[in-house]
């Protein structure tokens, strides 16, 4: 999984104080912005190692502002100001020094992180003569260090700590604002939901009235809705449980505050945390709960598209899964590389639900109702819950470890206990919620029972699936 941040192609600079509504916003290529800042703040006669150290700090400062959406999370429509009192000096229309321009061209897509972290640090710095910033970098001090033989990384570590690392050759891309464009609400699913769940959980450590989301799996369930409502109450937003633009950016802002991402001693985002938060790339050799969901979608889609070969749901991204992914990518006009990046994931998701929504209500397919796309949990109701209860009731006739349930169409404590018992019995995390993997397991066993394969046999047919808490159960 590629976890590097991307360097923005452009940056929006506000030519004035943040609250000066009359000040102009200008959109500038990021590399030109850095050349301008460097030519405005440092001297071309300084030793090259000092210039490189300063420019890396300036790049990282701007990237931090963009990454945590420092101003956009406060409702502004720009990324950074041009005033040193707030950010970095930017003088519209100024000329660049030749040697500074050359250095920026070489390193504009490099930035500073703390070892083992993902987010760029917030590199506080000042002149060191007319002003000082304890804990930050002295710009004139870098000159003395460079003249003493310090390398750029040694200069930077002298000020920011021995755990500073330079990330080099980061990709450059147009970076849209993080808000997905439409509100997130109950029933939604996706990476954006998962991001909000993880951030709310972190915020709840500082604001304990916000309930913990036990399984931040990208499904906007009732628990997530309750957490959003409480967050909104705490921070004086309309408590409707919907993550619109204002709530989205308020969650981001408070998350950044409690994580101290905007401070010199930023925790950053640990790589392992990012791995849990984002699942954009899965590929051959991976053994990940996300692989199971991919395999489930591929197997379902393959029922309707003979071009896609069947796969087992075992959570292992082996040759068969890679071949199925390649076939899917070819069939649906994606680059054929056998890897599940965000584009392939989204296409799998959309094709699955497109097929599902087009099925008649009495579709029998393999003899069972396919997963209907919505996580089932205590408090849910409707025909899908009724079907689940029918399946569980039949299974309970064979497996006495599973308590009987009444077929009411309401997912109450009785149904939840039956689901937990089923999950315990067949090696699935006992969450009491029913997502695609648990549903497929229950429905498949039900089909075998009613078709006579298992009646009174007491044996589970086929493989045991392991379903992680990070995916829909």
Buried (B, 14 or more C-beta within 10 A) or exposed (E): BEEBBBBBEBBBBBBBEBEEEEBEBBEBBBBBBBBBBBBBBBBBEBBEBBBBBBBBBBBBBBBBBBBBBBBBBEEBEBBBBBBBEBBBBBEEEEEBBEEBBBBBEEBBBBBBBBEEBBBBBBBBBBBBEEEEBEEBBBBBBBBBBBEEEBEBBBBBBBBBBEEBBBBEEBEBEEBEBBBBEEBBBBEBBBBBBBBBBBBBBBBBEEBEEBBBBEBBBBBBBBBBBBBBBBBBEBBEBEBBBBBBBBBBBBBBBBBBBBBEBBBBEBBBBBEEBBBEBBBBBBBBEBEBBBBBBBBBBBBBBBEEBEEBBEBBBBBBBBEBBBBBBBBBBEBBEBEBEBBBBEEBBBBBBEBBBEBBEEBEEEEEEEEBBBBBBBBBBBEBEBEBBBBBBBBBBBBBEBBEEBBEBEBEBBBBEBBBBBBBBBBEBBEBBBBBBBBBBBBBBBBBBBBBBBEEEBEEEEEBEEEEBBBBBBBBB
